[in-house]
Amino acid sequence: AHRRRQPKQTHRALDPDFNVRLAMWDFGQCDRKKCSGRKLARFGLLSELRVGQSFRGVILSPKGKLPVSASDRSIVESHGAAVIDCSWAKIETTPLHKCKGGANRLLPYLVAANPINYGKPWRLSCVEALAATLIITGFLEEASTILDKFKWGQGFIELNAELLAGYAECETPEEIVAFQKKWLEENQGPSALFAQKSALDNEDQDETDDGDQEDAKEEPQATAADDARGRGVDDEDQVEDGTDA
């Protein structure tokens, strides 16, 4: 049987002054030149994981049941945070179960600032998803460091300032869900979350990550688990222990 060729692994020295471990699984489905995760790796701010390699930190994945919250700070501090880089169009057939490890988590409602998906909810790049996780768990300096590697990076914080500040004040996943619901109802109406997720489900999902090319004109493809927003978080989600054994 034909075996899918895994992307070539690169080994770069990590920045010793960066205090949080960041990582990424790459399924080789998107343009390597446009991947924001790979750009972070070139700066020594992120390590690339082999498909099948385990990770003990927070994993942003559609498999998550809980939204990331301040209660995950100790996990991020001790073991870091990771994203899964794959195409939205192929997410149903991507073997996410091979991204093994710690606590699978979702990100709450946020809007992309990257050039490809600017203004779209849930469609975050790898760097935006990781930055959001860092901010929500209290690592503001580290979030700013990784966003500074992109011309548009700080725009992500500006675009989501109220949301990020509110999420960062939440102590538990339940509080994250409640704040998200209240904010959406106050700003976009009671059915906003459902309507936005439905609209995204109907889009052509063959999109790329934002990447290094600030003015990319190619047909976009998105990363799949950069904010795990393919599933989203709403008040009907059952909040339960999402930490794998």
ABEGO torsion letter per residue (X at the ends): XBBBBBBBBBBBBBBAABABBBBBBBAGABBAAABAAAAAAAAGABBBBBBGBBBABBBBBAABABBBBAAAAAAAAAAEBBBBBBBAAAAAABBAAABBEBBBBBBBBBBBABAAABGBBGBBBAAAAAAAAAAAAGBAAAAAAAAAABAAAAAAAAAAAAAAAAAAABABAAAAAAAAAAAAAAAAEAAAAAAAAAAAAABBABBBBAEABAABABBBBBBAAAAGAAAEBBAABBBBBABBX
